Amino acid sequence: MKKNLISLSVAFVFLVLASTGILLYIKQKSHAIEISHTVFGLLFVTMAAFHIYNNWISLKSYGKQRNKSKLSKEVIYLFITFAIILTLSLTSVLEPVAEFGRVFAKGEGEKKNWGINFSEKKSNQDKSGKAVVLMVQKNEKAMFAALTIDIVDANNKVLENLYDHDSINHFPPSNLLLNTKIQTAAPFTLRVTMDDKGAKAVYKGELKALEPGVYQPILTANTKLERFLVEIK
């Protein structure tokens, strides 16, 4: 490809990539910005490869001392500098630098209840049993966790499955408002399994009655649950 076209393309892609990178740094993480940054990042790699190909002879000369085969001091200094920065980044030493952009994000410290939106689901509607509504709200530590809700016996054997997370996860998976039916006679144990990319957390609680009302069989203190309520119709 022509050198002038490649050079202009690299410059244009760099401007877009720099703009989206700054927006991400100050925590303006809209989905459109993330997509644009990713696409133009891939495009920048492609254009940079062509740029290196077109200027390979010049780049080789920059990297060596004049009339010698040894690497130039500039290349050695750059290599050492970038190696140190990469190491500090991978070991999270530079995390304060990366997270400093939060000071420009509006209301970042006020977003405690990140996900008040609930996904309404139904299960066991073709079965007979007591109609109930389960409300499960996750906290920020479990915002990406998928949910499974079962009724189990004393040996942890599943007696009845009330909900199993969708095979296609949402981004992030929603909080849950579940309309279901329970056939198992009370009292019984409810078990909630939260699967966060392979890291599982399991919480249990006993529902002692199926009388009409609202119950909280699982205490949510020191868990990844914000709320867990059961309404008996």
Contacts in CASP RR format, 6 or more apart in sequence:
PFRMAT RR
TARGET T0000
AUTHOR 0000-0000-0000
METHOD contacts of the structure
MODEL  1
MKKNLISLSVAFVFLVLASTGILLYIKQKSHAIEISHTVFGLLFVTMAAF
HIYNNWISLKSYGKQRNKSKLSKEVIYLFITFAIILTLSLTSVLEPVAEF
GRVFAKGEGEKKNWGINFSEKKSNQDKSGKAVVLMVQKNEKAMFAALTID
IVDANNKVLENLYDHDSINHFPPSNLLLNTKIQTAAPFTLRVTMDDKGAK
AVYKGELKALEPGVYQPILTANTKLERFLVEIK
1 50 0 8 1.000
1 54 0 8 1.000
3 54 0 8 1.000
3 55 0 8 1.000
6 47 0 8 1.000
6 50 0 8 1.000
6 51 0 8 1.000
6 54 0 8 1.000
7 51 0 8 1.000
9 47 0 8 1.000
10 44 0 8 1.000
10 47 0 8 1.000
10 48 0 8 1.000
10 51 0 8 1.000
13 40 0 8 1.000
13 41 0 8 1.000
13 43 0 8 1.000
13 44 0 8 1.000
13 47 0 8 1.000
14 44 0 8 1.000
16 36 0 8 1.000
16 40 0 8 1.000
17 37 0 8 1.000
17 40 0 8 1.000
17 41 0 8 1.000
17 44 0 8 1.000
20 33 0 8 1.000
20 36 0 8 1.000
20 37 0 8 1.000
20 40 0 8 1.000
21 37 0 8 1.000
23 33 0 8 1.000
24 33 0 8 1.000
24 34 0 8 1.000
24 37 0 8 1.000
25 98 0 8 1.000
25 101 0 8 1.000
26 101 0 8 1.000
26 102 0 8 1.000
26 104 0 8 1.000
26 105 0 8 1.000
27 101 0 8 1.000
27 102 0 8 1.000
27 104 0 8 1.000
27 105 0 8 1.000
27 108 0 8 1.000
28 105 0 8 1.000
52 59 0 8 1.000
62 72 0 8 1.000
62 74 0 8 1.000
62 75 0 8 1.000
63 71 0 8 1.000
63 72 0 8 1.000
63 74 0 8 1.000
63 75 0 8 1.000
64 70 0 8 1.000
64 71 0 8 1.000
64 72 0 8 1.000
65 71 0 8 1.000
65 72 0 8 1.000
65 73 0 8 1.000
85 94 0 8 1.000
88 94 0 8 1.000
89 98 0 8 1.000
102 108 0 8 1.000
112 140 0 8 1.000
113 226 0 8 1.000
114 140 0 8 1.000
114 143 0 8 1.000
115 137 0 8 1.000
115 138 0 8 1.000
115 143 0 8 1.000
115 174 0 8 1.000
115 175 0 8 1.000
116 137 0 8 1.000
116 175 0 8 1.000
117 174 0 8 1.000
117 175 0 8 1.000
118 135 0 8 1.000
118 137 0 8 1.000
118 174 0 8 1.000
118 175 0 8 1.000
118 176 0 8 1.000
118 177 0 8 1.000
119 170 0 8 1.000
119 173 0 8 1.000
119 174 0 8 1.000
119 175 0 8 1.000
119 176 0 8 1.000
119 177 0 8 1.000
120 177 0 8 1.000
120 178 0 8 1.000
120 179 0 8 1.000
121 163 0 8 1.000
121 176 0 8 1.000
121 177 0 8 1.000
121 178 0 8 1.000
121 179 0 8 1.000
122 178 0 8 1.000
122 179 0 8 1.000
122 180 0 8 1.000
123 161 0 8 1.000
123 162 0 8 1.000
123 163 0 8 1.000
123 178 0 8 1.000
123 179 0 8 1.000
123 180 0 8 1.000
123 181 0 8 1.000
124 160 0 8 1.000
124 162 0 8 1.000
124 180 0 8 1.000
124 181 0 8 1.000
124 182 0 8 1.000
124 183 0 8 1.000
125 179 0 8 1.000
125 180 0 8 1.000
125 181 0 8 1.000
127 181 0 8 1.000
127 183 0 8 1.000
128 181 0 8 1.000
128 183 0 8 1.000
129 181 0 8 1.000
129 182 0 8 1.000
129 183 0 8 1.000
130 181 0 8 1.000
130 182 0 8 1.000
130 183 0 8 1.000
130 210 0 8 1.000
130 232 0 8 1.000
130 233 0 8 1.000
131 179 0 8 1.000
131 180 0 8 1.000
131 181 0 8 1.000
131 233 0 8 1.000
132 179 0 8 1.000
132 180 0 8 1.000
132 181 0 8 1.000
132 182 0 8 1.000
132 210 0 8 1.000
132 230 0 8 1.000
132 231 0 8 1.000
132 232 0 8 1.000
132 233 0 8 1.000
133 177 0 8 1.000
133 178 0 8 1.000
133 179 0 8 1.000
133 180 0 8 1.000
133 230 0 8 1.000
133 231 0 8 1.000
133 233 0 8 1.000
134 149 0 8 1.000
134 162 0 8 1.000
134 163 0 8 1.000
134 176 0 8 1.000
134 177 0 8 1.000
134 178 0 8 1.000
134 180 0 8 1.000
134 228 0 8 1.000
134 229 0 8 1.000
134 230 0 8 1.000
134 231 0 8 1.000
135 175 0 8 1.000
135 176 0 8 1.000
135 177 0 8 1.000
135 178 0 8 1.000
135 227 0 8 1.000
135 228 0 8 1.000
135 229 0 8 1.000
135 230 0 8 1.000
135 231 0 8 1.000
136 147 0 8 1.000
136 149 0 8 1.000
136 175 0 8 1.000
136 176 0 8 1.000
136 177 0 8 1.000
136 178 0 8 1.000
136 192 0 8 1.000
136 225 0 8 1.000
136 227 0 8 1.000
136 228 0 8 1.000
137 175 0 8 1.000
137 225 0 8 1.000
137 226 0 8 1.000
137 227 0 8 1.000
137 228 0 8 1.000
138 145 0 8 1.000
138 147 0 8 1.000
138 175 0 8 1.000
138 194 0 8 1.000
138 224 0 8 1.000
138 225 0 8 1.000
138 226 0 8 1.000
139 224 0 8 1.000
139 225 0 8 1.000
139 226 0 8 1.000
141 224 0 8 1.000
142 194 0 8 1.000
142 196 0 8 1.000
142 201 0 8 1.000
142 224 0 8 1.000
142 225 0 8 1.000
143 172 0 8 1.000
143 173 0 8 1.000
144 172 0 8 1.000
144 173 0 8 1.000
144 196 0 8 1.000
144 197 0 8 1.000
145 173 0 8 1.000
145 194 0 8 1.000
145 195 0 8 1.000
145 196 0 8 1.000
145 201 0 8 1.000
145 224 0 8 1.000
146 165 0 8 1.000
146 166 0 8 1.000
146 169 0 8 1.000
146 173 0 8 1.000
146 194 0 8 1.000
146 195 0 8 1.000
146 196 0 8 1.000
147 163 0 8 1.000
147 165 0 8 1.000
147 173 0 8 1.000
147 176 0 8 1.000
147 192 0 8 1.000
147 193 0 8 1.000
147 194 0 8 1.000
147 195 0 8 1.000
148 161 0 8 1.000
148 163 0 8 1.000
148 164 0 8 1.000
148 165 0 8 1.000
148 192 0 8 1.000
148 193 0 8 1.000
148 195 0 8 1.000
149 161 0 8 1.000
149 162 0 8 1.000
149 163 0 8 1.000
149 178 0 8 1.000
149 190 0 8 1.000
149 191 0 8 1.000
149 192 0 8 1.000
149 193 0 8 1.000
150 158 0 8 1.000
150 159 0 8 1.000
150 160 0 8 1.000
150 161 0 8 1.000
150 162 0 8 1.000
150 190 0 8 1.000
150 191 0 8 1.000
150 193 0 8 1.000
151 158 0 8 1.000
151 159 0 8 1.000
151 160 0 8 1.000
151 161 0 8 1.000
151 162 0 8 1.000
151 182 0 8 1.000
151 184 0 8 1.000
151 188 0 8 1.000
151 189 0 8 1.000
151 190 0 8 1.000
151 191 0 8 1.000
152 158 0 8 1.000
152 159 0 8 1.000
152 188 0 8 1.000
152 189 0 8 1.000
152 191 0 8 1.000
152 204 0 8 1.000
153 159 0 8 1.000
153 188 0 8 1.000
153 189 0 8 1.000
154 189 0 8 1.000
156 191 0 8 1.000
159 184 0 8 1.000
159 188 0 8 1.000
160 182 0 8 1.000
160 183 0 8 1.000
160 184 0 8 1.000
162 178 0 8 1.000
162 180 0 8 1.000
162 182 0 8 1.000
163 176 0 8 1.000
163 178 0 8 1.000
163 180 0 8 1.000
165 173 0 8 1.000
165 195 0 8 1.000
182 210 0 8 1.000
185 210 0 8 1.000
186 207 0 8 1.000
186 208 0 8 1.000
186 209 0 8 1.000
186 210 0 8 1.000
187 206 0 8 1.000
187 207 0 8 1.000
187 208 0 8 1.000
187 209 0 8 1.000
188 206 0 8 1.000
188 207 0 8 1.000
189 204 0 8 1.000
189 205 0 8 1.000
189 206 0 8 1.000
189 207 0 8 1.000
190 204 0 8 1.000
190 205 0 8 1.000
190 206 0 8 1.000
190 207 0 8 1.000
190 217 0 8 1.000
190 218 0 8 1.000
190 230 0 8 1.000
191 202 0 8 1.000
191 203 0 8 1.000
191 204 0 8 1.000
191 205 0 8 1.000
192 202 0 8 1.000
192 203 0 8 1.000
192 204 0 8 1.000
192 218 0 8 1.000
192 225 0 8 1.000
192 228 0 8 1.000
193 200 0 8 1.000
193 201 0 8 1.000
193 202 0 8 1.000
194 200 0 8 1.000
194 201 0 8 1.000
194 202 0 8 1.000
194 203 0 8 1.000
194 224 0 8 1.000
194 225 0 8 1.000
196 224 0 8 1.000
201 223 0 8 1.000
201 224 0 8 1.000
203 218 0 8 1.000
203 223 0 8 1.000
203 225 0 8 1.000
203 228 0 8 1.000
204 218 0 8 1.000
205 217 0 8 1.000
205 218 0 8 1.000
205 219 0 8 1.000
206 217 0 8 1.000
207 215 0 8 1.000
207 217 0 8 1.000
207 230 0 8 1.000
208 217 0 8 1.000
209 215 0 8 1.000
209 232 0 8 1.000
210 232 0 8 1.000
211 232 0 8 1.000
212 232 0 8 1.000
212 233 0 8 1.000
213 231 0 8 1.000
213 232 0 8 1.000
214 229 0 8 1.000
214 230 0 8 1.000
214 231 0 8 1.000
214 232 0 8 1.000
215 229 0 8 1.000
215 230 0 8 1.000
215 231 0 8 1.000
215 232 0 8 1.000
216 227 0 8 1.000
216 228 0 8 1.000
216 229 0 8 1.000
216 230 0 8 1.000
217 228 0 8 1.000
217 230 0 8 1.000
218 225 0 8 1.000
218 228 0 8 1.000
220 226 0 8 1.000
220 227 0 8 1.000
220 228 0 8 1.000
END
